[in-house]
C-alpha cells in the first residue's frame, strides 16, 4: 500500500519564489505565498522558578518583559504582515537588512552577527496531513541577551515538545540563557529531520517491494518524484551545517562556552541527516536504474518471443511461397499426398528448429 507521504512532485518546489522588486536594500518586502490572515504573537517568559505565557496582539506588549531578569521567547507566526516586522525593527533595534531577510522566505540557512543580536535562518521540515506532503518552512531567529524572537511562515511547527519542556521545567532549559533557548529551537528542527527520514525510508521500502513485483508507469512517476523530493530536502538541509559550524567558531557575547558543546552535538546530528539524505538519493537512483533495467529486460523477453515466432515461420513462408507459384509444370502439384507431405515437412522443420533453439538456450 502506498505511503501517503509522497504525492506528485512539482518542479516549482525547486525554484525560488520571486517577490516584488525592491527599490533599496533593507526594504521589507514579503516574498512567499500570499496570505490574508493576521500574524499571531505568542510570548513565553520564564526563569528557573517562574513562567508566564500569553498571546499578545502587538509587539509593544512584549517590551516590559525585557527589563525583567528572565528569558523571553516571542514567537511570531506570519511574516507576511510587514507592519509587525517593522515594529520588531523599531522596538528591538533590529537592522533593516535583517528585517528584509525575515520577510524573504527564500533565504538560505545562515547566521549573521550584529552588535545587539545574532540572526539565524533555518529550514524547518515537517509532514503536513493536508496536503499530505513534506513542507519546508523558513524559521528566522533573533537572539539577544535575554530574549529570542522566532519568525515562522504559517501555523504549525515542530516546537510543541520544547514548549512543554519549558512549561514543566524539565531539563536545563529554564536554568540557562537565551543562547540555550536558541540551541533548543534549532535542535528541535534538526531532530525532526530524522522523523521525515523515517517516512522516506518507509516509502523507499514500499517502492522496492513493488519494483520486484511489477514495473509500470505509475511506479516510475513515484520513484522519480521521491528522487526530486530528496533533492529538495538536501537543498534545504545542507546549509544548516554551515550555520552550526559558524556558531561554534564565532566569538561573541551571545553564545557561551557551555552552549557551544551542545552545538557540536547538533552539528553531528546535522551531518548525519545530510548523510542519510545522500544515502537515500543513491538508493532511489539505484531503484531508477533497476526500473529501467527491468523494463529493458521485459522488452528483450518480448522481442525474443516475437523473434522466435518470426524465425519459425521463415521456412514455412518459403515453402508456402514456392508451392504457391502458378507454374504449370510443377511435379508435386499432381501428387495425391503432396498436401499432407507439405504439412509433415512444415511440422518436422518446426520441431527441429525448436530443438535447436533449446540446445542454444534461446528458449
Number of C-alpha atoms within 10 A of each C-alpha: 7 11 13 12 18 18 16 12 17 11 11 8 13 15 10 12 13 13 14 8 8 10 7 7 9 14 17 22 20 22 21 17 11 8 13 8 10 13 24 19 21 18 20 20 23 23 19 14 8 11 17 11 14 12 13 14 14 14 20 13 12 20 13 8 18 15 8 13 11 19 26 28 23 24 18 23 21 22 29 27 18 18 12 20 25 18 16 18 15 14 12 18 11 21 16 17 12 22 23 20 21 31 26 20 26 18 18 17 21 19 20 15 16 12 10 16 22 24 21 23 25 24 27 21 24 18 18 14 11 7 11 12 17 20 15 18 18 23 25 28 23 24 23 24 17 20 23 24 19 22 23 24 23 17 10 11 18 17 16 11 10 17 13 11 15 21 16 11 18 11 9 12 20 24 13 14 23 23 25 22 23 23 19 18 20 23 21 18 20 23 16 18 23 18 14 17 17 12 16 21 14 14 20 20 11 14 23 18 10 15 19 11 8 11 17 11 8 9 17 17 14 19 23 17 19 25 21 19 24 18 15 16 22 18 16 22 23 19 18 25 19 15 19 22 15 14 23 19 9 12 12 13 13 20 23 15 11 11 18 18 12 15 23 15 12 22 22 13 18 24 15 13 23 22 14 17 22 15 12 19 19 13 15 22 16 12 20 18 12 16 21 14 12 16 15 12 12 13 11 12 12 11 12 14 13 12 12 16 11 12 14 18 15 12 15 18 12 11 15 13 10 11 13 9 9 8 9 7 8 11 8 13 13 9 10 9 10 13 11 10 13 16 13 12 13 19 13 12 16 17 13 13 16 17 13 13 13 11 10 9 8 11 12
